C-alpha cells in the first residue's frame, strides 16, 4: 500500500464531530460500519451512547490514526532497508 494513500486516510476530530452532530455517522467515518448500524438501530443507545460518544470521539479518532501511522512507519522502514541494501550493493560493486 502506498504511504501517500495512507496519509490521505488520516481522520480529523472536527469532521468526526460534524458527522456525529448532523447525521450520527461518526462510526462510518471511522470505517466501523457494523457499529454504525447498531448505533442507528438503537438510536444512539436511546441517547446514552450518543452522550458518551461526545466525549470519546477524540480517542476513537486517535486510535484510528495510530493504526494508519503504524502502517506508514512499516512502509517507511521497509523503504529505508531497501535503500540501505541498494547503497551497500552499489558500494560493493564499485570496489570490484
C-alpha positions in Angstrom: 0.0 0.0 0.0 1.3 3.5 -0.8 2.2 5.7 2.2 0.7 8.8 0.5 -2.6 6.9 0.1 -2.5 6.0 3.8 -1.7 9.6 4.7 -4.9 10.7 2.9 -6.9 8.2 5.0 -6.0 10.0 8.3 -9.1 11.2 10.1 -10.0 14.5 11.6 -11.6 15.0 15.0 -13.6 18.0 13.7 -15.0 16.0 10.8 -15.9 13.2 13.2 -17.8 15.7 15.4 -19.6 17.1 12.4 -20.6 13.6 11.4 -21.8 12.9 15.0 -23.8 16.1 15.2 -25.5 16.1 11.9 -26.0 12.5 10.8 -24.8 10.3 13.7 -22.5 8.7 11.2 -19.1 9.1 13.0 -18.5 5.4 13.2 -19.0 5.1 9.4 -16.5 7.9 9.0 -14.0 5.9 11.1 -14.7 2.8 9.0 -16.7 0.8 11.6 -19.9 0.0 9.7 -21.1 -2.7 12.0 -21.0 -0.5 15.0 -22.6 2.3 12.9 -25.6 0.2 12.0 -26.0 -0.9 15.6 -25.8 2.8 16.6 -28.5 3.7 14.2 -30.8 0.7 15.2 -30.6 1.7 18.9 -31.0 5.4 18.1 -27.7 6.1 19.7 -28.4 3.9 22.6 -31.5 6.0 23.2 -29.3 9.0 23.6 -26.9 7.5 26.3 -24.4 6.1 23.7 -24.7 9.5 21.9 -23.7 11.4 25.0 -20.8 9.0 25.8 -19.5 9.4 22.2 -19.5 13.1 22.6 -16.5 12.7 25.0 -14.9 9.6 23.3 -14.7 10.8 19.7 -11.2 12.2 20.1 -9.8 9.0 21.4 -11.6 7.0 18.7 -10.1 9.2 16.0 -6.6 8.9 17.6 -6.9 5.2 17.7 -7.8 5.0 14.0 -5.0 7.4 13.2 -2.5 5.4 15.2 -3.3 2.3 13.2 -2.7 4.2 10.0 0.5 5.7 11.4 1.9 2.3 12.3 1.3 1.1 8.7 3.1 4.2 7.4 6.0 3.5 9.7 6.3 -0.1 8.5 6.3 1.1 4.8 9.0 3.7 5.6 11.1 1.2 7.5 11.0 -1.2 4.5 11.9 1.6 2.1 14.8 2.6 4.3 16.0 -1.0 4.4 15.7 -1.3 0.6 17.7 1.9 0.1 20.4 0.8 2.5 20.8 -2.6 0.8 20.8 -0.9 -2.6 23.5 1.5 -1.4 25.6 -1.3 0.1 25.3 -3.2 -3.2 26.5 -0.1 -5.1 29.5 0.3 -2.7 30.4 -3.4 -3.1 30.1 -3.1 -6.9 32.3 0.0 -7.0 35.1 -1.7 -5.0 35.4 -4.6 -7.6 
